C-alpha cells in the first residue's frame, strides 16, 4: 500500500481559501473501508480557525496476478489438453478469451481443457477476477497444429496376398 501523503484529497470545499490535508499523512491504510482525519487550514489564520473532521476512505485491494506459466504452447489438433490458470490475490473467477474451438475454461477452477478442433495460432487473454478489485490479466499463445501424417515403416513389396481357391463361386441370372 501507499501512505495517505501519496494520495490526493479532492472534493472538499470551504467558504474561505485554504488547504485540506490528512491529519496523519504517514498512515498506510489497508484494503477495505476505514475512517481517517482531515484537517482544513485557512489561508487567513488570524480571522479563521483550523477545522478537522473524519472522512470514510475506501481502499480497493490490488488485482490478482496471474502466476501460471504463460509460455507459448503447441497442441496437436484433436489431442486432449489441459492447463490451469492460477493467480495470487484470491481470485473468485477466471476467464480465457480467444480460445481455439474445442477448448473451454471452467470459470471457478481456471481449468482450460478439451481437444482443439481448429488449427492456427491463438493469442488468448487469461483473466483472474476478484470482487472489489481490478482484474489481473496475462496472455498465452496457443498454436494448434494438424496431427502428424502416419508413416509406413515396412516394405510393401514384400507383402504376399493369397486368395483362397476353395471359396464357392456364386452366379446368378438377372430376372426381369
Biotite code that builds the C-alpha atoms (Angstrom):
import biotite.structure as struc

atoms = struc.array([
    struc.Atom([0.000, 0.000, 0.000], chain_id="A", res_id=1, res_name="UNK", atom_name="CA", element="C"),
    struc.Atom([0.855, 3.615, -0.002], chain_id="A", res_id=2, res_name="UNK", atom_name="CA", element="C"),
    struc.Atom([0.782, 6.271, 2.691], chain_id="A", res_id=3, res_name="UNK", atom_name="CA", element="C"),
    struc.Atom([-2.032, 8.809, 2.765], chain_id="A", res_id=4, res_name="UNK", atom_name="CA", element="C"),
    struc.Atom([0.558, 11.500, 1.955], chain_id="A", res_id=5, res_name="UNK", atom_name="CA", element="C"),
    struc.Atom([0.929, 9.887, -1.503], chain_id="A", res_id=6, res_name="UNK", atom_name="CA", element="C"),
    struc.Atom([-2.755, 10.299, -2.297], chain_id="A", res_id=7, res_name="UNK", atom_name="CA", element="C"),
    struc.Atom([-4.690, 13.392, -3.316], chain_id="A", res_id=8, res_name="UNK", atom_name="CA", element="C"),
    struc.Atom([-7.609, 14.798, -1.383], chain_id="A", res_id=9, res_name="UNK", atom_name="CA", element="C"),
    struc.Atom([-10.337, 16.023, -3.697], chain_id="A", res_id=10, res_name="UNK", atom_name="CA", element="C"),
    struc.Atom([-13.930, 17.165, -3.496], chain_id="A", res_id=11, res_name="UNK", atom_name="CA", element="C"),
    struc.Atom([-13.635, 19.168, -0.279], chain_id="A", res_id=12, res_name="UNK", atom_name="CA", element="C"),
    struc.Atom([-14.961, 22.739, -0.212], chain_id="A", res_id=13, res_name="UNK", atom_name="CA", element="C"),
    struc.Atom([-14.751, 25.541, 2.300], chain_id="A", res_id=14, res_name="UNK", atom_name="CA", element="C"),
    struc.Atom([-16.207, 29.038, 2.441], chain_id="A", res_id=15, res_name="UNK", atom_name="CA", element="C"),
    struc.Atom([-12.718, 30.563, 2.710], chain_id="A", res_id=16, res_name="UNK", atom_name="CA", element="C"),
    struc.Atom([-9.442, 29.896, 0.906], chain_id="A", res_id=17, res_name="UNK", atom_name="CA", element="C"),
    struc.Atom([-7.190, 27.279, 2.448], chain_id="A", res_id=18, res_name="UNK", atom_name="CA", element="C"),
    struc.Atom([-5.882, 23.723, 2.113], chain_id="A", res_id=19, res_name="UNK", atom_name="CA", element="C"),
    struc.Atom([-7.037, 20.262, 3.108], chain_id="A", res_id=20, res_name="UNK", atom_name="CA", element="C"),
    struc.Atom([-4.512, 17.701, 4.394], chain_id="A", res_id=21, res_name="UNK", atom_name="CA", element="C"),
    struc.Atom([-4.562, 14.296, 6.048], chain_id="A", res_id=22, res_name="UNK", atom_name="CA", element="C"),
    struc.Atom([-4.247, 14.608, 9.830], chain_id="A", res_id=23, res_name="UNK", atom_name="CA", element="C"),
    struc.Atom([-1.874, 11.589, 9.947], chain_id="A", res_id=24, res_name="UNK", atom_name="CA", element="C"),
    struc.Atom([-0.272, 11.559, 6.473], chain_id="A", res_id=25, res_name="UNK", atom_name="CA", element="C"),
    struc.Atom([2.151, 8.725, 7.292], chain_id="A", res_id=26, res_name="UNK", atom_name="CA", element="C"),
    struc.Atom([-0.719, 6.245, 7.823], chain_id="A", res_id=27, res_name="UNK", atom_name="CA", element="C"),
    struc.Atom([-0.849, 3.409, 5.292], chain_id="A", res_id=28, res_name="UNK", atom_name="CA", element="C"),
    struc.Atom([-4.453, 2.161, 5.200], chain_id="A", res_id=29, res_name="UNK", atom_name="CA", element="C"),
    struc.Atom([-5.268, -1.475, 4.460], chain_id="A", res_id=30, res_name="UNK", atom_name="CA", element="C"),
    struc.Atom([-7.690, -2.611, 1.789], chain_id="A", res_id=31, res_name="UNK", atom_name="CA", element="C"),
    struc.Atom([-11.297, -2.006, 2.808], chain_id="A", res_id=32, res_name="UNK", atom_name="CA", element="C"),
    struc.Atom([-13.167, 0.951, 4.318], chain_id="A", res_id=33, res_name="UNK", atom_name="CA", element="C"),
    struc.Atom([-11.725, 2.996, 7.179], chain_id="A", res_id=34, res_name="UNK", atom_name="CA", element="C"),
    struc.Atom([-12.039, 6.472, 8.707], chain_id="A", res_id=35, res_name="UNK", atom_name="CA", element="C"),
    struc.Atom([-9.205, 8.990, 8.607], chain_id="A", res_id=36, res_name="UNK", atom_name="CA", element="C"),
    struc.Atom([-8.778, 12.519, 9.837], chain_id="A", res_id=37, res_name="UNK", atom_name="CA", element="C"),
    struc.Atom([-8.663, 15.509, 7.501], chain_id="A", res_id=38, res_name="UNK", atom_name="CA", element="C"),
    struc.Atom([-7.619, 18.997, 8.578], chain_id="A", res_id=39, res_name="UNK", atom_name="CA", element="C"),
    struc.Atom([-8.562, 22.252, 6.838], chain_id="A", res_id=40, res_name="UNK", atom_name="CA", element="C"),
    struc.Atom([-6.093, 25.066, 7.358], chain_id="A", res_id=41, res_name="UNK", atom_name="CA", element="C"),
    struc.Atom([-7.383, 28.508, 6.240], chain_id="A", res_id=42, res_name="UNK", atom_name="CA", element="C"),
    struc.Atom([-5.008, 30.875, 4.483], chain_id="A", res_id=43, res_name="UNK", atom_name="CA", element="C"),
    struc.Atom([-6.197, 33.627, 6.841], chain_id="A", res_id=44, res_name="UNK", atom_name="CA", element="C"),
    struc.Atom([-5.178, 32.118, 10.188], chain_id="A", res_id=45, res_name="UNK", atom_name="CA", element="C"),
    struc.Atom([-5.937, 35.392, 12.014], chain_id="A", res_id=46, res_name="UNK", atom_name="CA", element="C"),
    struc.Atom([-9.676, 35.515, 11.294], chain_id="A", res_id=47, res_name="UNK", atom_name="CA", element="C"),
    struc.Atom([-10.371, 31.782, 10.816], chain_id="A", res_id=48, res_name="UNK", atom_name="CA", element="C"),
    struc.Atom([-9.559, 28.649, 12.793], chain_id="A", res_id=49, res_name="UNK", atom_name="CA", element="C"),
    struc.Atom([-8.253, 25.311, 11.604], chain_id="A", res_id=50, res_name="UNK", atom_name="CA", element="C"),
    struc.Atom([-11.004, 22.697, 11.363], chain_id="A", res_id=51, res_name="UNK", atom_name="CA", element="C"),
    struc.Atom([-10.754, 18.907, 11.472], chain_id="A", res_id=52, res_name="UNK", atom_name="CA", element="C"),
    struc.Atom([-13.134, 16.081, 10.583], chain_id="A", res_id=53, res_name="UNK", atom_name="CA", element="C"),
    struc.Atom([-13.031, 12.448, 9.550], chain_id="A", res_id=54, res_name="UNK", atom_name="CA", element="C"),
    struc.Atom([-13.729, 11.005, 6.135], chain_id="A", res_id=55, res_name="UNK", atom_name="CA", element="C"),
    struc.Atom([-14.541, 7.473, 5.049], chain_id="A", res_id=56, res_name="UNK", atom_name="CA", element="C"),
    struc.Atom([-11.795, 6.091, 2.823], chain_id="A", res_id=57, res_name="UNK", atom_name="CA", element="C"),
    struc.Atom([-12.251, 3.050, 0.563], chain_id="A", res_id=58, res_name="UNK", atom_name="CA", element="C"),
    struc.Atom([-9.052, 1.291, -0.493], chain_id="A", res_id=59, res_name="UNK", atom_name="CA", element="C"),
    struc.Atom([-9.534, -1.329, -3.185], chain_id="A", res_id=60, res_name="UNK", atom_name="CA", element="C"),
    struc.Atom([-7.404, -4.460, -2.896], chain_id="A", res_id=61, res_name="UNK", atom_name="CA", element="C"),
    struc.Atom([-4.730, -4.972, -5.526], chain_id="A", res_id=62, res_name="UNK", atom_name="CA", element="C"),
    struc.Atom([-5.751, -7.017, -8.559], chain_id="A", res_id=63, res_name="UNK", atom_name="CA", element="C"),
    struc.Atom([-4.999, -10.725, -8.737], chain_id="A", res_id=64, res_name="UNK", atom_name="CA", element="C"),
    struc.Atom([-1.746, -11.553, -10.525], chain_id="A", res_id=65, res_name="UNK", atom_name="CA", element="C"),
    struc.Atom([-1.629, -14.469, -12.977], chain_id="A", res_id=66, res_name="UNK", atom_name="CA", element="C"),
    struc.Atom([1.059, -16.880, -11.712], chain_id="A", res_id=67, res_name="UNK", atom_name="CA", element="C"),
    struc.Atom([0.583, -19.838, -14.076], chain_id="A", res_id=68, res_name="UNK", atom_name="CA", element="C"),
    struc.Atom([3.058, -20.451, -16.896], chain_id="A", res_id=69, res_name="UNK", atom_name="CA", element="C"),
    struc.Atom([2.328, -18.161, -19.853], chain_id="A", res_id=70, res_name="UNK", atom_name="CA", element="C"),
    struc.Atom([4.947, -19.663, -22.170], chain_id="A", res_id=71, res_name="UNK", atom_name="CA", element="C"),
    struc.Atom([3.510, -20.334, -25.663], chain_id="A", res_id=72, res_name="UNK", atom_name="CA", element="C"),
    struc.Atom([2.313, -23.902, -26.176], chain_id="A", res_id=73, res_name="UNK", atom_name="CA", element="C"),
    struc.Atom([1.825, -26.122, -29.237], chain_id="A", res_id=74, res_name="UNK", atom_name="CA", element="C"),
    struc.Atom([-1.088, -28.567, -29.192], chain_id="A", res_id=75, res_name="UNK", atom_name="CA", element="C"),
    struc.Atom([-1.962, -31.245, -31.734], chain_id="A", res_id=76, res_name="UNK", atom_name="CA", element="C"),
    struc.Atom([-5.414, -30.885, -33.283], chain_id="A", res_id=77, res_name="UNK", atom_name="CA", element="C"),
    struc.Atom([-7.942, -33.257, -31.638], chain_id="A", res_id=78, res_name="UNK", atom_name="CA", element="C"),
    struc.Atom([-5.464, -34.222, -28.884], chain_id="A", res_id=79, res_name="UNK", atom_name="CA", element="C"),
    struc.Atom([-6.605, -33.912, -25.267], chain_id="A", res_id=80, res_name="UNK", atom_name="CA", element="C"),
    struc.Atom([-5.159, -30.848, -23.500], chain_id="A", res_id=81, res_name="UNK", atom_name="CA", element="C"),
    struc.Atom([-5.419, -29.238, -20.070], chain_id="A", res_id=82, res_name="UNK", atom_name="CA", element="C"),
    struc.Atom([-3.916, -26.167, -18.407], chain_id="A", res_id=83, res_name="UNK", atom_name="CA", element="C"),
    struc.Atom([-4.918, -24.387, -15.209], chain_id="A", res_id=84, res_name="UNK", atom_name="CA", element="C"),
    struc.Atom([-4.920, -20.620, -14.794], chain_id="A", res_id=85, res_name="UNK", atom_name="CA", element="C"),
    struc.Atom([-3.550, -19.778, -11.341], chain_id="A", res_id=86, res_name="UNK", atom_name="CA", element="C"),
    struc.Atom([-3.253, -16.387, -9.692], chain_id="A", res_id=87, res_name="UNK", atom_name="CA", element="C"),
    struc.Atom([-2.319, -14.747, -6.425], chain_id="A", res_id=88, res_name="UNK", atom_name="CA", element="C"),
    struc.Atom([-4.748, -12.451, -4.631], chain_id="A", res_id=89, res_name="UNK", atom_name="CA", element="C"),
    struc.Atom([-7.626, -14.894, -4.061], chain_id="A", res_id=90, res_name="UNK", atom_name="CA", element="C"),
    struc.Atom([-9.448, -14.653, -7.399], chain_id="A", res_id=91, res_name="UNK", atom_name="CA", element="C"),
    struc.Atom([-13.106, -15.665, -7.383], chain_id="A", res_id=92, res_name="UNK", atom_name="CA", element="C"),
    struc.Atom([-13.445, -16.377, -11.113], chain_id="A", res_id=93, res_name="UNK", atom_name="CA", element="C"),
    struc.Atom([-11.364, -16.989, -14.224], chain_id="A", res_id=94, res_name="UNK", atom_name="CA", element="C"),
    struc.Atom([-11.802, -16.255, -17.930], chain_id="A", res_id=95, res_name="UNK", atom_name="CA", element="C"),
    struc.Atom([-9.944, -17.206, -21.104], chain_id="A", res_id=96, res_name="UNK", atom_name="CA", element="C"),
    struc.Atom([-10.874, -15.099, -24.126], chain_id="A", res_id=97, res_name="UNK", atom_name="CA", element="C"),
    struc.Atom([-9.975, -16.258, -27.643], chain_id="A", res_id=98, res_name="UNK", atom_name="CA", element="C"),
    struc.Atom([-9.562, -19.996, -27.059], chain_id="A", res_id=99, res_name="UNK", atom_name="CA", element="C"),
    struc.Atom([-9.481, -22.244, -30.132], chain_id="A", res_id=100, res_name="UNK", atom_name="CA", element="C"),
    struc.Atom([-12.634, -24.249, -30.803], chain_id="A", res_id=101, res_name="UNK", atom_name="CA", element="C"),
    struc.Atom([-12.758, -27.395, -28.693], chain_id="A", res_id=102, res_name="UNK", atom_name="CA", element="C"),
    struc.Atom([-11.158, -25.826, -25.604], chain_id="A", res_id=103, res_name="UNK", atom_name="CA", element="C"),
    struc.Atom([-13.156, -24.250, -22.777], chain_id="A", res_id=104, res_name="UNK", atom_name="CA", element="C"),
    struc.Atom([-12.456, -22.764, -19.353], chain_id="A", res_id=105, res_name="UNK", atom_name="CA", element="C"),
    struc.Atom([-14.042, -23.656, -16.022], chain_id="A", res_id=106, res_name="UNK", atom_name="CA", element="C"),
    struc.Atom([-14.758, -20.196, -14.550], chain_id="A", res_id=107, res_name="UNK", atom_name="CA", element="C"),
    struc.Atom([-14.477, -21.449, -10.962], chain_id="A", res_id=108, res_name="UNK", atom_name="CA", element="C"),
    struc.Atom([-11.289, -23.541, -11.115], chain_id="A", res_id=109, res_name="UNK", atom_name="CA", element="C"),
    struc.Atom([-9.492, -21.884, -14.043], chain_id="A", res_id=110, res_name="UNK", atom_name="CA", element="C"),
    struc.Atom([-9.055, -25.256, -15.793], chain_id="A", res_id=111, res_name="UNK", atom_name="CA", element="C"),
    struc.Atom([-8.779, -24.954, -19.579], chain_id="A", res_id=112, res_name="UNK", atom_name="CA", element="C"),
    struc.Atom([-9.429, -28.345, -21.131], chain_id="A", res_id=113, res_name="UNK", atom_name="CA", element="C"),
    struc.Atom([-10.693, -30.174, -24.165], chain_id="A", res_id=114, res_name="UNK", atom_name="CA", element="C"),
    struc.Atom([-9.446, -31.211, -27.584], chain_id="A", res_id=115, res_name="UNK", atom_name="CA", element="C"),
    struc.Atom([-8.868, -28.346, -30.014], chain_id="A", res_id=116, res_name="UNK", atom_name="CA", element="C"),
    struc.Atom([-10.510, -28.767, -33.420], chain_id="A", res_id=117, res_name="UNK", atom_name="CA", element="C"),
    struc.Atom([-9.237, -25.641, -35.150], chain_id="A", res_id=118, res_name="UNK", atom_name="CA", element="C"),
    struc.Atom([-5.683, -25.257, -36.475], chain_id="A", res_id=119, res_name="UNK", atom_name="CA", element="C"),
    struc.Atom([-3.935, -21.913, -36.099], chain_id="A", res_id=120, res_name="UNK", atom_name="CA", element="C"),
    struc.Atom([-2.279, -19.560, -33.636], chain_id="A", res_id=121, res_name="UNK", atom_name="CA", element="C"),
    struc.Atom([-4.462, -18.064, -30.913], chain_id="A", res_id=122, res_name="UNK", atom_name="CA", element="C"),
    struc.Atom([-3.427, -15.290, -28.522], chain_id="A", res_id=123, res_name="UNK", atom_name="CA", element="C"),
    struc.Atom([-5.618, -15.976, -25.507], chain_id="A", res_id=124, res_name="UNK", atom_name="CA", element="C"),
    struc.Atom([-6.293, -13.375, -22.820], chain_id="A", res_id=125, res_name="UNK", atom_name="CA", element="C"),
    struc.Atom([-6.246, -15.015, -19.386], chain_id="A", res_id=126, res_name="UNK", atom_name="CA", element="C"),
    struc.Atom([-8.150, -13.190, -16.636], chain_id="A", res_id=127, res_name="UNK", atom_name="CA", element="C"),
    struc.Atom([-8.324, -13.656, -12.880], chain_id="A", res_id=128, res_name="UNK", atom_name="CA", element="C"),
    struc.Atom([-11.188, -11.729, -11.286], chain_id="A", res_id=129, res_name="UNK", atom_name="CA", element="C"),
    struc.Atom([-11.977, -10.790, -7.711], chain_id="A", res_id=130, res_name="UNK", atom_name="CA", element="C"),
    struc.Atom([-14.922, -8.803, -6.402], chain_id="A", res_id=131, res_name="UNK", atom_name="CA", element="C"),
    struc.Atom([-13.876, -5.295, -5.399], chain_id="A", res_id=132, res_name="UNK", atom_name="CA", element="C"),
    struc.Atom([-10.593, -5.408, -7.293], chain_id="A", res_id=133, res_name="UNK", atom_name="CA", element="C"),
    struc.Atom([-9.492, -4.782, -10.811], chain_id="A", res_id=134, res_name="UNK", atom_name="CA", element="C"),
    struc.Atom([-8.875, -7.831, -12.991], chain_id="A", res_id=135, res_name="UNK", atom_name="CA", element="C"),
    struc.Atom([-5.473, -9.467, -13.357], chain_id="A", res_id=136, res_name="UNK", atom_name="CA", element="C"),
    struc.Atom([-4.636, -10.319, -16.972], chain_id="A", res_id=137, res_name="UNK", atom_name="CA", element="C"),
    struc.Atom([-1.960, -12.128, -18.940], chain_id="A", res_id=138, res_name="UNK", atom_name="CA", element="C"),
    struc.Atom([-1.696, -13.620, -22.421], chain_id="A", res_id=139, res_name="UNK", atom_name="CA", element="C"),
    struc.Atom([-0.777, -17.119, -23.540], chain_id="A", res_id=140, res_name="UNK", atom_name="CA", element="C"),
    struc.Atom([-0.288, -18.153, -27.162], chain_id="A", res_id=141, res_name="UNK", atom_name="CA", element="C"),
    struc.Atom([-1.816, -21.475, -28.195], chain_id="A", res_id=142, res_name="UNK", atom_name="CA", element="C"),
    struc.Atom([-0.690, -22.938, -31.539], chain_id="A", res_id=143, res_name="UNK", atom_name="CA", element="C"),
    struc.Atom([-2.807, -25.829, -32.784], chain_id="A", res_id=144, res_name="UNK", atom_name="CA", element="C"),
    struc.Atom([-1.136, -28.000, -35.435], chain_id="A", res_id=145, res_name="UNK", atom_name="CA", element="C"),
    struc.Atom([-2.520, -30.854, -37.560], chain_id="A", res_id=146, res_name="UNK", atom_name="CA", element="C"),
    struc.Atom([-1.789, -34.371, -36.349], chain_id="A", res_id=147, res_name="UNK", atom_name="CA", element="C"),
    struc.Atom([1.287, -35.952, -37.916], chain_id="A", res_id=148, res_name="UNK", atom_name="CA", element="C"),
    struc.Atom([0.873, -37.978, -41.111], chain_id="A", res_id=149, res_name="UNK", atom_name="CA", element="C"),
    struc.Atom([1.257, -41.701, -40.438], chain_id="A", res_id=150, res_name="UNK", atom_name="CA", element="C"),
    struc.Atom([4.485, -43.205, -41.713], chain_id="A", res_id=151, res_name="UNK", atom_name="CA", element="C"),
    struc.Atom([4.554, -46.772, -43.069], chain_id="A", res_id=152, res_name="UNK", atom_name="CA", element="C"),
    struc.Atom([7.781, -48.358, -41.977], chain_id="A", res_id=153, res_name="UNK", atom_name="CA", element="C"),
    struc.Atom([7.582, -51.653, -43.876], chain_id="A", res_id=154, res_name="UNK", atom_name="CA", element="C"),
    struc.Atom([8.438, -52.596, -47.445], chain_id="A", res_id=155, res_name="UNK", atom_name="CA", element="C"),
    struc.Atom([5.106, -53.173, -49.159], chain_id="A", res_id=156, res_name="UNK", atom_name="CA", element="C"),
    struc.Atom([6.782, -55.117, -51.998], chain_id="A", res_id=157, res_name="UNK", atom_name="CA", element="C"),
    struc.Atom([7.297, -57.967, -49.558], chain_id="A", res_id=158, res_name="UNK", atom_name="CA", element="C"),
    struc.Atom([3.571, -58.343, -48.815], chain_id="A", res_id=159, res_name="UNK", atom_name="CA", element="C"),
    struc.Atom([2.027, -61.522, -50.209], chain_id="A", res_id=160, res_name="UNK", atom_name="CA", element="C"),
    struc.Atom([-1.694, -61.828, -50.791], chain_id="A", res_id=161, res_name="UNK", atom_name="CA", element="C"),
    struc.Atom([-3.097, -65.334, -51.010], chain_id="A", res_id=162, res_name="UNK", atom_name="CA", element="C"),
    struc.Atom([-6.557, -65.971, -52.346], chain_id="A", res_id=163, res_name="UNK", atom_name="CA", element="C"),
    struc.Atom([-8.473, -68.934, -51.073], chain_id="A", res_id=164, res_name="UNK", atom_name="CA", element="C"),
    struc.Atom([-9.275, -71.081, -54.107], chain_id="A", res_id=165, res_name="UNK", atom_name="CA", element="C"),
    struc.Atom([-11.823, -73.146, -52.165], chain_id="A", res_id=166, res_name="UNK", atom_name="CA", element="C"),
    struc.Atom([-14.439, -70.392, -51.903], chain_id="A", res_id=167, res_name="UNK", atom_name="CA", element="C"),
    struc.Atom([-17.662, -71.137, -53.804], chain_id="A", res_id=168, res_name="UNK", atom_name="CA", element="C"),
    struc.Atom([-18.457, -69.046, -56.848], chain_id="A", res_id=169, res_name="UNK", atom_name="CA", element="C"),
    struc.Atom([-21.944, -67.601, -56.911], chain_id="A", res_id=170, res_name="UNK", atom_name="CA", element="C"),
    struc.Atom([-23.553, -66.936, -60.240], chain_id="A", res_id=171, res_name="UNK", atom_name="CA", element="C"),
    struc.Atom([-26.987, -65.724, -60.968], chain_id="A", res_id=172, res_name="UNK", atom_name="CA", element="C"),
    struc.Atom([-29.371, -64.550, -63.608], chain_id="A", res_id=173, res_name="UNK", atom_name="CA", element="C"),
    struc.Atom([-30.978, -61.227, -63.771], chain_id="A", res_id=174, res_name="UNK", atom_name="CA", element="C"),
    struc.Atom([-34.733, -61.564, -63.606], chain_id="A", res_id=175, res_name="UNK", atom_name="CA", element="C"),
    struc.Atom([-36.971, -59.045, -65.021], chain_id="A", res_id=176, res_name="UNK", atom_name="CA", element="C"),
])
